[in-house]
Each structure stands twice: as structure tokens, then as C-alpha cells.
Amino acid sequence: MSKETNKPRAVVLVSGGLDSATVLAIAKSEGYDCFALSFDYGQRSISELEAAERVTDLIGVVEHKTVHLGLGEIGGSALTEDCIDVPTGGVQADTIPVTYVPARNTVFLSLALGWAEVLGAQDIFIGVNAVDYSGYPDCRPEFIEQFEKLAAVATKAGVEGNPWHIHTPLIKLSKAEIISRGMGLGVDFAQTISCYDADIKGRACGVCDSCRLRAEGFSAAGISDPTVYI
């Protein structure tokens, strides 16, 4: 963990994947004291939470908090229900895949908003992406714009006239561009994992949609993929 300074504070959502690791590096490079927030929401593997610990330790944050949620109790997603198979056929255009977790980013951003208000921070960073986004509705610019409006009327800070800023620095970038940006900031992508169905040792399956997007991104960027596959 890093020591807190007089820099502005920001809450950064960190999942353990390459996108959130890059976002954390961006936030830090822009001069923020970073408070990392991860979620144990009932996902299939804890490998991503272990990766989040590695990433925050390496990049450096003031505090890293992991919040435990029961989204698995609601179900409705291949990421939280073992009875729903993780798709391996590749991303289908104009289709919301079964890996969509109902209202996940709405819940995540709401909790990030609460912690930010406690910290006196007005900035939240999240690694949503509308290019290689697998069809998720809560990764679109429209969702982020509406959440900012909600934050303005749903919080004490907002109604007192303190504006909220939801930063989405990756939202218009391809996976290759994200990887190149992260490399430029010194992100060690070997410490991240993007797999929807990693094994107990943290090895990626290599065939799920997320693994495919990651591998294609490294190939397009002309960078060797450090991922350990099963």
C-alpha cells in the first residue's frame, strides 16, 4: 500500500483483469491517491481476486478494500451459476451473452459512490469498454452518463453541488490499444487474469469469450501474451 498524500482522491474499481489494471495505472499517472475497490460477488473463481491483490500491491494504492456481495444468490449468469455453461463460441454481435451478471456494474458503482463519499473523493474510475465489451449493456457510454446524473441527485455531496466524475478512460479503446496503453504505464499483465472460468491454480481456460478477446488483443498489439493457460 502507498502512503496518502495531498493529491485528490479517487476510487478505482479493480477486478484483477487487464482492463482494470490499466485503469488503475492511468488514475495513478493522472495524480490521484487511489483507493482500490474489488468485489467478491459469488463469481466462479477467486483467481481474479488474487490477481487484484497482486495488481494493487504492484501499482500501489492507499487502500484496497474487497466487498462481499451475494449476487450469486440472485443468479441469472454463467459467472455466478455452475448450472449455466460459460460460452466458448466467441462473441456474438448484437447479443447479450449469458456471462452478463444482472445489474452488476450498477451495484459496483453504487458501492464505489458510497465509499467515495465517505472518503471525500469526487472521482471514480472504472474499466468499462464499449468496443470489446461482449455486448454488456452496463459498459456503454449511455449507462455511465445516466449513472453520473443519478449520483448528482442521490448523494449528500451531489445535492450540495459537488459534481461527481465517473472516469472511463478505456471506453472507446480496442483491446490492443488498452494493452499498449498499459504497457506504456508499466503494467505487468502477467499478474492479471481475464478468464471467466480459470482453474484453482489461476490458469486461464483459453476458450471463453474473455480469453479470446485478451489473446486477440495481445496479438493485434504485437505483444507476447503472458497468460498461463490450462
RANOR-V216474 format. One line per field, one symbol per residue. phi: phi as a letter, one per 20 degrees, with the letter a starting at -180 (. if undefined). A space follows every 50 residues. Layout:
phi=???
This chain:
phi=.eefceffebecfceoefffffffffgffenefedecdcednfgcegfff fffffffffncfbcdddecdfffemnbfeccffdfffcenfdflceffef egmgfffffffffffffffmedccdbefbddddmnffedegffffffgff gfddcffffenefeceecfdfdefffffffffffenfeffedbdffbfef eneffncfgfffffffffffemcffefedf
